[in-house]
């Protein structure tokens, strides 16, 4: 099971700015804010030349499945203002996105769901973010 989360310097900058603009920190009133603050404090920065393995990042599409399951699901990790449940664009403040962010393709990750519940998921694939032209 993978436990270390590695984020690109770009993702770290975006997430730090988002947290600062929305007053998110270790003492946030909501659990998702505290989890984001903890991720930002613990995540390790990726070297700019890191090419493998593919990692879950902002804008990436993640293909995953609960451990032991056959069916695969896919989500795109988005900032809250870009999230859209109908398009499977999941906000970074969701437990699933916070748990997947920074992990590599092929990892098994335990996602904390709250109320002392968790879900073990396998990251099957990661499609890099598509950059706008």
TIMI-2910 file (N, C-alpha, C, CB; in pm, 1 decimal, decimal comma, always signed):
<rs>
+----------+----------+----------+----------+----------+----------+----------+----------+----------+----------+----------+----------+------+
!      n_x !      n_y !      n_z !     ca_x !     ca_y !     ca_z !      c_x !      c_y !      c_z !     cb_x !     cb_y !     cb_z ! resn !
+----------+----------+----------+----------+----------+----------+----------+----------+----------+----------+----------+----------+------+
!    +85,1 !   -118,2 !     +0,0 !     +0,0 !     +0,0 !     +0,0 !    +89,2 !   +123,9 !     +0,0 !    -96,6 !     +0,2 !   +122,9 !  Unk !
!    +52,4 !   +220,9 !    -79,8 !   +128,9 !   +345,1 !    -91,7 !    +81,3 !   +444,9 !    +13,8 !   +114,8 !   +405,4 !   -234,3 !  Unk !
!   +176,3 !   +511,8 !    +75,6 !   +139,9 !   +608,9 !   +178,4 !   +193,1 !   +749,1 !   +148,4 !   +191,4 !   +562,9 !   +312,8 !  Unk !
!   +301,6 !   +761,0 !    +74,4 !   +360,2 !   +892,6 !    +44,0 !   +288,5 !   +957,8 !    -72,8 !   +510,2 !   +879,5 !    +12,6 !  Unk !
!   +262,2 !  +1086,6 !    -60,3 !   +199,2 !  +1161,8 !   -167,4 !   +299,9 !  +1263,2 !   -221,0 !    +69,1 !  +1232,2 !   -118,0 !  Unk !
!   +318,3 !  +1261,4 !   -351,8 !   +410,9 !  +1351,1 !   -419,9 !   +332,3 !  +1440,6 !   -513,6 !   +519,5 !  +1272,0 !   -497,3 !  Unk !
!   +351,9 !  +1570,5 !   -501,6 !   +280,5 !  +1666,1 !   -585,5 !   +379,9 !  +1749,4 !   -665,2 !   +189,9 !  +1757,2 !   -500,0 !  Unk !
!   +339,2 !  +1785,8 !   -787,1 !   +423,4 !  +1874,0 !   -867,5 !   +428,9 !  +2010,8 !   -800,5 !   +369,6 !  +1885,6 !  -1013,7 !  Unk !
!   +531,6 !  +2084,5 !   -832,6 !   +543,4 !  +2219,9 !   -777,5 !   +425,1 !  +2305,5 !   -823,4 !   +677,9 !  +2285,2 !   -820,6 !  Unk !
!   +375,5 !  +2282,4 !   -944,1 !   +258,9 !  +2354,2 !   -995,7 !   +137,0 !  +2325,0 !   -908,8 !   +231,0 !  +2315,0 !  -1142,9 !  Unk !
!   +110,4 !  +2195,7 !   -882,1 !     -4,5 !  +2159,0 !   -799,8 !     +9,2 !  +2214,2 !   -658,8 !    -20,6 !  +2007,5 !   -795,2 !  Unk !
!   +129,6 !  +2207,4 !   -602,5 !   +151,0 !  +2262,6 !   -468,1 !   +120,6 !  +2411,6 !   -465,4 !   +295,3 !  +2237,5 !   -421,6 !  Unk !
!   +166,9 !  +2484,6 !   -567,2 !   +142,5 !  +2628,9 !   -572,0 !     -7,0 !  +2658,1 !   -583,2 !   +218,1 !  +2692,5 !   -690,1 !  Unk !
!    -77,1 !  +2585,8 !   -670,1 !   -221,2 !  +2608,0 !   -687,9 !   -296,5 !  +2576,0 !   -559,0 !   -275,6 !  +2521,9 !   -804,2 !  Unk !
!   -264,5 !  +2463,5 !   -496,5 !   -335,4 !  +2422,4 !   -375,2 !   -304,6 !  +2514,2 !   -257,5 !   -299,3 !  +2279,0 !   -339,3 !  Unk !
!   -179,7 !  +2559,0 !   -245,2 !   -145,1 !  +2654,9 !   -138,6 !   -221,3 !  +2785,9 !   -158,7 !     +8,3 !  +2681,7 !   -136,2 !  Unk !
!   -226,1 !  +2834,0 !   -283,0 !   -298,5 !  +2958,5 !   -311,6 !   -447,5 !  +2941,4 !   -281,8 !   -277,8 !  +3001,2 !   -459,1 !  Unk !
!   -504,9 !  +2828,7 !   -323,3 !   -646,1 !  +2801,2 !   -296,3 !   -672,3 !  +2800,0 !   -145,7 !   -688,3 !  +2666,4 !   -359,2 !  Unk !
!   -587,4 !  +2729,7 !    -71,0 !   -604,0 !  +2720,9 !    +74,8 !   -594,1 !  +2859,0 !   +138,9 !   -498,2 !  +2626,7 !   +136,0 !  Unk !
!   -497,6 !  +2938,0 !    +95,5 !   -478,7 !  +3071,8 !   +151,1 !   -599,3 !  +3161,3 !   +120,2 !   -349,7 !  +3135,1 !    +95,6 !  Unk !
!   -648,4 !  +3157,2 !     -4,4 !   -761,2 !  +3241,9 !    -44,3 !   -890,4 !  +3205,3 !    +27,0 !   -782,0 !  +3232,8 !   -193,4 !  Unk !
!   -902,9 !  +3079,9 !    +69,6 !  -1025,9 !  +3034,2 !   +134,6 !  -1009,8 !  +3010,7 !   +284,9 !  -1073,3 !  +2907,1 !    +69,2 !  Unk !
!   -898,4 !  +3055,8 !   +339,7 !   -876,6 !  +3044,2 !   +483,5 !   -870,3 !  +2901,0 !   +532,9 !   -984,4 !  +3116,0 !   +556,2 !  Unk !
!   -818,6 !  +2810,7 !   +448,6 !   -808,7 !  +2669,6 !   +485,0 !   -675,6 !  +2645,7 !   +554,0 !   -823,3 !  +2578,1 !   +360,2 !  Unk !
!   -683,5 !  +2579,7 !   +668,5 !   -562,7 !  +2547,9 !   +742,9 !   -587,5 !  +2433,4 !   +838,7 !   -512,4 !  +2670,0 !   +818,5 !  Unk !
!   -488,3 !  +2403,5 !   +919,2 !   -496,8 !  +2291,5 !  +1013,9 !   -611,9 !  +2308,2 !  +1112,1 !   -366,3 !  +2277,5 !  +1090,5 !  Unk !
!   -656,5 !  +2431,8 !  +1133,1 !   -763,9 !  +2457,1 !  +1229,4 !   -896,6 !  +2489,2 !  +1160,5 !   -724,9 !  +2571,7 !  +1322,0 !  Unk !
!   -910,4 !  +2447,0 !  +1034,4 !  -1035,5 !  +2469,3 !   +961,3 !  -1150,9 !  +2401,7 !  +1032,9 !  -1024,7 !  +2417,1 !   +816,9 !  Unk !
!  -1267,6 !  +2459,6 !  +1016,9 !  -1387,2 !  +2404,6 !  +1081,6 !  -1435,7 !  +2276,6 !  +1015,1 !  -1498,5 !  +2507,1 !  +1080,7 !  Unk !
!  -1411,7 !  +2263,4 !   +884,4 !  -1460,1 !  +2143,3 !   +816,6 !  -1345,8 !  +2043,5 !   +796,3 !  -1524,2 !  +2180,0 !   +681,0 !  Unk !
!  -1382,4 !  +1916,7 !   +793,8 !  -1283,4 !  +1808,6 !   +784,0 !  -1205,4 !  +1813,9 !   +653,3 !  -1352,1 !  +1673,5 !   +796,8 !  Unk !
!  -1271,8 !  +1850,0 !   +543,2 !  -1201,1 !  +1852,9 !   +415,0 !  -1092,3 !  +1960,7 !   +414,7 !  -1300,1 !  +1877,5 !   +299,9 !  Unk !
!  -1116,8 !  +2072,5 !   +479,0 !  -1015,0 !  +2176,2 !   +490,2 !   -895,5 !  +2129,7 !   +571,0 !  -1073,6 !  +2300,2 !   +552,8 !  Unk !
!   -922,8 !  +2060,9 !   +681,7 !   -812,6 !  +2006,4 !   +762,9 !   -733,7 !  +1901,6 !   +685,4 !   -867,0 !  +1945,0 !   +893,2 !  Unk !
!   -803,6 !  +1818,1 !   +607,7 !   -734,6 !  +1714,5 !   +529,1 !   -648,7 !  +1777,7 !   +420,0 !   -836,7 !  +1617,1 !   +466,2 !  Unk !
!   -699,8 !  +1883,3 !   +355,2 !   -620,1 !  +1952,6 !   +254,2 !   -497,3 !  +2015,2 !   +318,7 !   -704,2 !  +2060,4 !   +182,4 !  Unk !
!   -513,2 !  +2076,8 !   +434,1 !   -398,6 !  +2136,2 !   +504,9 !   -296,0 !  +2028,7 !   +540,8 !   -445,8 !  +2209,6 !   +633,0 !  Unk !
!   -342,8 !  +1913,8 !   +584,9 !   -251,5 !  +1803,9 !   +619,5 !   -178,2 !  +1753,2 !   +495,6 !   -328,9 !  +1688,2 !   +686,2 !  Unk !
!   -248,8 !  +1743,0 !   +383,6 !   -185,3 !  +1700,9 !   +259,1 !    -76,4 !  +1799,0 !   +218,9 !   -289,1 !  +1688,0 !   +147,0 !  Unk !
!   -106,6 !  +1927,8 !   +225,7 !     -7,9 !  +2029,1 !   +188,0 !   +113,8 !  +2028,0 !   +279,9 !    -71,6 !  +2166,9 !   +189,4 !  Unk !
!    +91,7 !  +1995,3 !   +406,4 !   +203,9 !  +1990,1 !   +501,0 !   +290,5 !  +1866,2 !   +479,2 !   +151,9 !  +1992,2 !   +644,8 !  Unk !
!   +230,0 !  +1756,0 !   +434,7 !   +302,2 !  +1628,8 !   +426,4 !   +349,7 !  +1592,5 !   +286,3 !   +215,6 !  +1519,7 !   +477,5 !  Unk !
!   +288,6 !  +1647,2 !   +182,1 !   +322,8 !  +1608,8 !    +44,7 !   +466,2 !  +1647,0 !    +12,4 !   +226,9 !  +1674,8 !    -55,6 !  Unk !
!   +529,6 !  +1560,2 !    -61,7 !   +666,4 !  +1585,7 !   -105,6 !   +663,8 !  +1641,8 !   -247,5 !   +752,2 !  +1456,1 !    -98,8 !  Unk !
!   +746,4 !  +1743,6 !   -275,9 !   +747,3 !  +1799,6 !   -411,3 !   +818,2 !  +1705,8 !   -508,6 !   +815,2 !  +1937,6 !   -411,9 !  Unk !
!   +761,1 !  +1690,7 !   -625,7 !   +822,7 !  +1610,4 !   -731,1 !   +930,4 !  +1691,8 !   -800,8 !   +716,8 !  +1561,9 !   -832,9 !  Unk !
!  +1040,4 !  +1627,7 !   -835,9 !  +1136,7 !  +1698,5 !   -920,7 !  +1071,0 !  +1728,4 !  -1055,7 !  +1267,9 !  +1614,3 !   -939,9 !  Unk !
!  +1105,1 !  +1838,2 !  -1117,0 !  +1043,5 !  +1877,1 !  -1244,6 !  +1068,3 !  +1773,0 !  -1353,7 !  +1097,2 !  +2013,1 !  -1289,8 !  Unk !
!  +1170,7 !  +1691,0 !  -1341,8 !  +1204,5 !  +1593,8 !  -1445,6 !  +1141,6 !  +1457,3 !  -1421,1 !  +1354,2 !  +1579,1 !  -1455,3 !  Unk !
!  +1064,8 !  +1441,2 !  -1313,8 !  +1005,7 !  +1311,2 !  -1282,3 !   +909,1 !  +1270,4 !  -1393,0 !   +933,1 !  +1315,2 !  -1145,5 !  Unk !
!   +942,9 !  +1164,1 !  -1466,2 !   +858,8 !  +1121,9 !  -1577,9 !   +779,1 !   +995,9 !  -1546,1 !   +944,0 !  +1098,4 !  -1700,7 !  Unk !
!   +823,3 !   +917,0 !  -1450,5 !   +752,8 !   +790,4 !  -1421,8 !   +759,9 !   +764,4 !  -1272,9 !   +814,4 !   +670,2 !  -1501,8 !  Unk !
!   +664,6 !   +705,1 !  -1214,3 !   +537,8 !   +662,4 !  -1273,4 !   +440,8 !   +779,7 !  -1283,2 !   +475,3 !   +548,5 !  -1190,9 !  Unk !
!   +332,1 !   +757,8 !  -1354,5 !   +231,0 !   +862,9 !  -1365,3 !   +162,0 !   +878,9 !  -1231,0 !   +127,6 !   +830,5 !  -1476,9 !  Unk !
!   +143,5 !  +1003,3 !  -1190,8 !    +84,3 !  +1034,1 !  -1060,6 !    -45,5 !  +1112,2 !  -1076,7 !   +183,0 !  +1113,4 !   -974,5 !  Unk !
!   -131,8 !  +1097,1 !   -977,1 !   -257,5 !  +1170,1 !   -973,8 !   -226,8 !  +1316,1 !   -942,9 !   -355,9 !  +1109,4 !   -868,6 !  Unk !
!   -273,7 !  +1404,4 !  -1029,7 !   -249,5 !  +1547,5 !  -1012,5 !   -377,8 !  +1623,5 !  -1045,3 !   -131,4 !  +1595,8 !  -1102,6 !  Unk !
!   -376,0 !  +1753,5 !  -1021,4 !   -490,4 !  +1837,1 !  -1058,1 !   -514,7 !  +1825,6 !  -1208,2 !   -466,6 !  +1985,6 !  -1017,3 !  Unk !
!   -637,6 !  +1801,7 !  -1245,2 !   -672,6 !  +1790,8 !  -1386,3 !   -653,1 !  +1652,2 !  -1445,0 !   -592,7 !  +1887,6 !  -1464,1 !  Unk !
!   -594,0 !  +1561,0 !  -1370,1 !   -572,0 !  +1424,9 !  -1420,6 !   -701,4 !  +1344,0 !  -1410,7 !   -458,0 !  +1354,4 !  -1341,6 !  Unk !
!   -716,8 !  +1250,3 !  -1501,1 !   -825,7 !  +1154,0 !  -1493,4 !   -769,2 !  +1027,8 !  -1430,5 !   -888,3 !  +1125,0 !  -1634,9 !  Unk !
!   -835,9 !   +981,6 !  -1325,7 !   -789,0 !   +865,5 !  -1250,2 !   -885,8 !   +750,0 !  -1273,1 !   -776,4 !   +898,2 !  -1097,9 !  Unk !
!   -830,5 !   +635,1 !  -1308,9 !   -908,2 !   +513,0 !  -1324,7 !   -875,1 !   +426,8 !  -1202,8 !   -875,5 !   +438,1 !  -1462,2 !  Unk !
!   -975,8 !   +391,3 !  -1126,1 !   -953,0 !   +320,3 !  -1000,5 !  -1064,9 !   +219,9 !   -978,1 !   -943,7 !   +419,1 !   -881,7 !  Unk !
!  -1042,8 !   +131,3 !   -882,7 !  -1147,7 !    +39,5 !   -840,7 !  -1124,6 !     +2,9 !   -695,3 !  -1151,1 !    -87,4 !   -930,2 !  Unk !
!  -1233,4 !    -20,2 !   -623,2 !  -1218,0 !    -68,7 !   -485,8 !  -1140,2 !   -200,3 !   -488,2 !  -1357,4 !    -87,5 !   -416,6 !  Unk !
!  -1052,4 !   -218,5 !   -391,8 !   -970,7 !   -340,4 !   -386,8 !  -1060,8 !   -463,0 !   -393,3 !   -883,9 !   -343,9 !   -258,0 !  Unk !
!  -1027,7 !   -555,7 !   -481,6 !  -1103,3 !   -678,8 !   -495,8 !  -1220,9 !   -670,2 !   -591,5 !  -1152,1 !   -720,9 !   -364,0 !  Unk !
!  -1255,5 !   -550,6 !   -635,7 !  -1369,2 !   -533,7 !   -726,7 !  -1323,8 !   -551,3 !   -871,5 !  -1434,7 !   -394,6 !   -707,3 !  Unk !
!  -1419,2 !   -576,2 !   -960,2 !  -1389,6 !   -589,6 !  -1103,4 !  -1409,0 !   -459,6 !  -1179,1 !  -1476,8 !   -696,8 !  -1164,7 !  Unk !
!  -1514,5 !   -387,5 !  -1140,4 !  -1550,9 !   -267,2 !  -1215,1 !  -1459,6 !   -150,2 !  -1181,7 !  -1695,4 !   -229,5 !  -1186,9 !  Unk !
!  -1419,4 !    -80,0 !  -1286,7 !  -1333,5 !    +36,6 !  -1273,3 !  -1417,2 !   +163,4 !  -1287,7 !  -1219,8 !    +33,8 !  -1378,1 !  Unk !
!  -1387,1 !   +263,0 !  -1206,4 !  -1450,8 !   +394,1 !  -1215,6 !  -1344,6 !   +495,5 !  -1255,4 !  -1519,5 !   +434,3 !  -1080,6 !  Unk !
!  -1388,9 !   +607,9 !  -1307,9 !  -1296,2 !   +713,8 !  -1347,3 !  -1348,7 !   +847,7 !  -1298,7 !  -1276,0 !   +715,8 !  -1500,7 !  Unk !
!  -1257,2 !   +931,6 !  -1252,1 !  -1290,2 !  +1068,7 !  -1213,3 !  -1179,3 !  +1161,3 !  -1261,1 !  -1309,8 !  +1080,6 !  -1058,9 !  Unk !
!  -1213,9 !  +1286,7 !  -1276,3 !  -1116,4 !  +1389,6 !  -1304,4 !  -1104,9 !  +1473,8 !  -1178,2 !  -1156,8 !  +1476,2 !  -1429,4 !  Unk !
!   -983,0 !  +1498,1 !  -1131,5 !   -959,1 !  +1576,1 !  -1010,1 !   -962,4 !  +1724,4 !  -1047,4 !   -821,9 !  +1537,3 !   -943,1 !  Unk !
!  -1053,6 !  +1800,0 !   -986,0 !  -1073,3 !  +1940,1 !  -1022,7 !  -1075,1 !  +2030,1 !   -899,8 !  -1203,2 !  +1956,7 !  -1101,0 !  Unk !
!  -1045,6 !  +2157,3 !   -921,2 !  -1065,5 !  +2256,7 !   -816,0 !  -1216,5 !  +2272,2 !   -796,8 !   -996,7 !  +2395,0 !   -852,3 !  Unk !
!  -1259,8 !  +2314,6 !   -678,5 !  -1403,4 !  +2321,0 !   -651,1 !  -1485,7 !  +2397,2 !   -754,3 !  -1424,6 !  +2382,8 !   -519,1 !  Unk !
!  -1433,5 !  +2507,1 !   -806,5 !  -1510,0 !  +2585,9 !   -903,2 !  -1519,4 !  +2518,5 !  -1039,7 !  -1447,6 !  +2722,7 !   -918,7 !  Unk !
!  -1440,5 !  +2412,7 !  -1065,0 !  -1447,8 !  +2337,4 !  -1190,1 !  -1516,9 !  +2202,3 !  -1172,7 !  -1308,4 !  +2316,6 !  -1245,9 !  Unk !
!  -1553,5 !  +2167,8 !  -1050,1 !  -1613,7 !  +2036,9 !  -1023,2 !  -1753,6 !  +2029,6 !  -1084,3 !  -1620,1 !  +2009,9 !   -870,6 !  Unk !
!  -1789,1 !  +1908,5 !  -1129,6 !  -1921,1 !  +1885,0 !  -1186,8 !  -1948,7 !  +1735,7 !  -1176,6 !  -1930,0 !  +1935,2 !  -1336,0 !  Unk !
!  -2039,4 !  +1698,0 !  -1088,2 !  -2067,7 !  +1556,0 !  -1064,8 !  -2117,5 !  +1486,3 !  -1190,5 !  -2170,3 !  +1540,7 !   -954,0 !  Unk !
!  -2193,0 !  +1555,9 !  -1275,0 !  -2244,4 !  +1494,9 !  -1397,7 !  -2132,8 !  +1457,8 !  -1495,5 !  -2342,1 !  +1589,4 !  -1465,4 !  Unk !
!  -2021,7 !  +1528,7 !  -1487,6 !  -1908,1 !  +1502,2 !  -1576,3 !  -1797,1 !  +1424,4 !  -1506,5 !  -1852,5 !  +1632,9 !  -1630,1 !  Unk !
!  -1824,4 !  +1374,1 !  -1386,5 !  -1725,5 !  +1300,9 !  -1305,6 !  -1601,7 !  +1386,0 !  -1279,2 !  -1684,9 !  +1170,2 !  -1375,6 !  Unk !
!  -1623,1 !  +1517,0 !  -1262,6 !  -1516,3 !  +1610,7 !  -1224,4 !  -1532,2 !  +1633,4 !  -1074,5 !  -1523,9 !  +1748,4 !  -1306,6 !  Unk !
!  -1443,4 !  +1571,3 !   -996,4 !  -1456,9 !  +1567,1 !   -850,6 !  -1367,0 !  +1672,0 !   -786,2 !  -1422,5 !  +1426,6 !   -796,5 !  Unk !
!  -1422,3 !  +1747,3 !   -692,4 !  -1347,2 !  +1851,5 !   -623,4 !  -1233,2 !  +1793,0 !   -540,0 !  -1440,4 !  +1932,9 !   -534,4 !  Unk !
!  -1125,0 !  +1866,7 !   -534,8 !  -1010,7 !  +1825,3 !   -453,2 !  -1045,8 !  +1817,8 !   -305,6 !   -894,6 !  +1920,8 !   -473,2 !  Unk !
!  -1157,5 !  +1876,9 !   -265,3 !  -1197,0 !  +1873,6 !   -125,3 !  -1275,1 !  +1747,3 !    -88,5 !  -1279,6 !  +1995,2 !    -93,2 !  Unk !
!  -1301,1 !  +1660,5 !   -185,0 !  -1371,7 !  +1535,0 !   -155,0 !  -1273,3 !  +1434,6 !    -95,3 !  -1438,9 !  +1476,2 !   -283,6 !  Unk !
!  -1320,9 !  +1345,9 !     -9,8 !  -1231,0 !  +1244,7 !    +47,7 !  -1160,2 !  +1160,4 !    -59,2 !  -1309,4 !  +1153,0 !   +140,5 !  Unk !
!  -1231,6 !  +1124,6 !   -165,6 !  -1171,2 !  +1042,9 !   -270,6 !  -1056,6 !  +1116,1 !   -338,3 !  -1275,9 !  +1003,2 !   -373,9 !  Unk !
!  -1080,3 !  +1239,8 !   -380,0 !   -975,8 !  +1316,8 !   -448,1 !   -856,6 !  +1342,5 !   -355,6 !  -1032,7 !  +1450,3 !   -499,0 !  Unk !
!   -882,8 !  +1381,1 !   -231,1 !   -773,5 !  +1406,2 !   -136,1 !   -691,5 !  +1279,9 !   -112,0 !   -829,2 !  +1458,7 !     -2,7 !  Unk !
!   -757,8 !  +1165,1 !   -110,9 !   -686,7 !  +1039,5 !    -89,6 !   -605,8 !   +994,0 !   -208,9 !   -783,0 !   +933,4 !    -53,4 !  Unk !
!   -653,7 !  +1023,9 !   -329,6 !   -584,1 !   +980,5 !   -451,0 !   -472,5 !  +1075,3 !   -492,6 !   -682,6 !   +966,6 !   -564,2 !  Unk !
!   -489,4 !  +1203,6 !   -467,5 !   -396,5 !  +1306,1 !   -512,9 !   -253,6 !  +1274,9 !   -469,4 !   -438,7 !  +1442,5 !   -459,9 !  Unk !
!   -162,2 !  +1276,8 !   -565,1 !    -20,4 !  +1256,8 !   -535,0 !    +26,1 !  +1113,6 !   -535,9 !     +9,7 !  +1313,9 !   -404,6 !  Unk !
!    -63,9 !  +1017,7 !   -553,0 !    -24,3 !   +877,1 !   -557,5 !     -2,4 !   +833,0 !   -701,6 !   -130,6 !   +788,3 !   -490,0 !  Unk !
!    +74,6 !   +726,3 !   -719,3 !   +112,5 !   +679,7 !   -852,5 !    +20,3 !   +570,4 !   -904,3 !   +254,5 !   +629,5 !   -850,9 !  Unk !
!    +16,6 !   +561,5 !  -1034,5 !    -51,5 !   +452,2 !  -1102,1 !     +4,9 !   +320,4 !  -1048,2 !    -34,6 !   +462,1 !  -1257,8 !  Unk !
!    -82,7 !   +226,1 !  -1017,3 !    -40,3 !    +97,1 !   -963,4 !    -43,8 !    +88,3 !   -811,8 !    +96,9 !    +67,2 !  -1010,0 !  Unk !
!    -64,4 !   +200,6 !   -745,9 !    -69,6 !   +202,2 !   -599,0 !   -205,4 !   +155,6 !   -547,5 !    -39,6 !   +343,1 !   -546,2 !  Unk !
!   -204,0 !   +100,1 !   -429,3 !   -325,4 !    +76,6 !   -350,7 !   -325,4 !   +181,7 !   -241,8 !   -331,3 !    -70,5 !   -290,7 !  Unk !
!   -439,2 !   +249,2 !   -225,1 !   -448,1 !   +362,9 !   -134,0 !   -569,3 !   +347,0 !    -44,0 !   -455,7 !   +495,6 !   -212,0 !  Unk !
!   -550,9 !   +376,3 !    +84,5 !   -663,2 !   +375,8 !   +177,7 !   -722,4 !   +516,1 !   +183,0 !   -618,8 !   +328,4 !   +319,8 !  Unk !
!   -850,2 !   +526,4 !   +148,5 !   -919,9 !   +654,1 !   +145,1 !   -999,6 !   +668,4 !   +273,7 !  -1012,4 !   +665,1 !    +20,2 !  Unk !
!   -970,9 !   +772,5 !   +351,5 !  -1045,3 !   +799,5 !   +474,6 !  -1177,8 !   +863,5 !   +437,5 !   -964,2 !   +891,3 !   +571,5 !  Unk !
!  -1288,2 !   +799,6 !   +474,5 !  -1421,5 !   +847,3 !   +439,1 !  -1490,2 !   +924,4 !   +551,1 !  -1507,1 !   +731,4 !   +399,2 !  Unk !
!  -1434,6 !   +925,9 !   +667,3 !  -1497,4 !   +991,4 !   +781,3 !  -1572,8 !   +891,2 !   +865,7 !  -1591,1 !  +1102,0 !   +735,0 !  Unk !
!  -1606,4 !   +930,2 !   +985,8 !  -1677,0 !   +845,1 !  +1081,3 !  -1607,3 !   +710,1 !  +1096,5 !  -1822,3 !   +824,7 !  +1037,2 !  Unk !
!  -1473,8 !   +713,3 !  +1100,3 !  -1388,0 !   +595,4 !  +1120,2 !  -1405,6 !   +490,7 !  +1011,4 !  -1416,7 !   +532,6 !  +1254,8 !  Unk !
!  -1448,9 !   +532,2 !   +892,8 !  -1462,2 !   +440,7 !   +780,1 !  -1353,7 !   +471,3 !   +677,7 !  -1603,0 !   +451,4 !   +716,0 !  Unk !
!  -1315,3 !   +367,6 !   +603,6 !  -1217,4 !   +387,3 !   +497,2 !  -1246,6 !   +290,0 !   +383,3 !  -1072,7 !   +368,0 !   +550,4 !  Unk !
!  -1186,1 !   +316,4 !   +270,1 !  -1203,3 !   +235,2 !   +150,6 !  -1066,9 !   +216,2 !    +87,7 !  -1303,3 !   +300,7 !    +50,3 !  Unk !
!  -1030,1 !    +92,5 !    +60,3 !   -904,3 !    +63,1 !     -7,2 !   -931,5 !    +59,3 !   -156,8 !   -842,2 !    -71,7 !    +42,9 !  Unk !
!   -858,5 !   +140,8 !   -233,0 !   -876,0 !   +144,2 !   -377,8 !   -742,5 !   +120,3 !   -447,1 !   -936,7 !   +278,8 !   -422,4 !  Unk !
!   -750,4 !    +61,5 !   -565,4 !   -633,7 !    +39,6 !   -650,3 !   -638,4 !   +141,4 !   -763,8 !   -629,8 !   -107,5 !   -705,9 !  Unk !
!   -527,3 !   +211,8 !   -784,6 !   -519,2 !   +307,8 !   -894,3 !   -475,4 !   +229,7 !  -1018,4 !   -418,9 !   +426,5 !   -861,3 !  Unk !
!   -566,3 !   +215,1 !  -1111,7 !   -543,0 !   +134,4 !  -1231,4 !   -468,6 !   +213,4 !  -1338,4 !   -675,4 !    +83,2 !  -1287,3 !  Unk !
!   -503,1 !   +340,1 !  -1353,2 !   -438,9 !   +423,3 !  -1454,3 !   -456,5 !   +569,8 !  -1423,4 !   -494,3 !   +392,5 !  -1591,8 !  Unk !
!   -367,9 !   +651,2 !  -1478,9 !   -374,8 !   +796,5 !  -1462,6 !   -349,6 !   +859,2 !  -1598,9 !   -270,9 !   +848,2 !  -1355,7 !  Unk !
!   -447,1 !   +936,3 !  -1646,0 !   -431,4 !  +1011,5 !  -1769,3 !   -390,3 !  +1152,6 !  -1732,0 !   -562,5 !  +1011,0 !  -1854,4 !  Unk !
!   -280,6 !  +1198,2 !  -1789,0 !   -227,1 !  +1330,7 !  -1758,1 !   -330,0 !  +1438,7 !  -1789,6 !    -97,5 !  +1356,3 !  -1836,7 !  Unk !
!   -322,0 !  +1550,2 !  -1717,3 !   -414,3 !  +1661,4 !  -1745,1 !   -398,3 !  +1709,2 !  -1889,1 !   -389,7 !  +1778,7 !  -1647,0 !  Unk !
!   -509,7 !  +1746,6 !  -1948,6 !   -505,7 !  +1805,4 !  -2083,9 !   -491,2 !  +1954,6 !  -2068,7 !   -634,1 !  +1770,0 !  -2167,3 !  Unk !
!   -392,0 !  +2008,6 !  -2132,2 !   -369,6 !  +2152,9 !  -2125,0 !   -449,5 !  +2222,3 !  -2233,2 !   -219,8 !  +2186,7 !  -2138,6 !  Unk !
!   -510,6 !  +2333,0 !  -2197,5 !   -589,1 !  +2410,7 !  -2293,8 !   -495,0 !  +2480,3 !  -2391,2 !   -679,4 !  +2514,5 !  -2221,4 !  Unk !
!   -541,8 !  +2494,9 !  -2512,8 !   -459,5 !  +2560,8 !  -2616,5 !   -472,2 !  +2710,9 !  -2607,2 !   -500,1 !  +2514,0 !  -2757,3 !  Unk !
+----------+----------+----------+----------+----------+----------+----------+----------+----------+----------+----------+----------+------+
</rs>
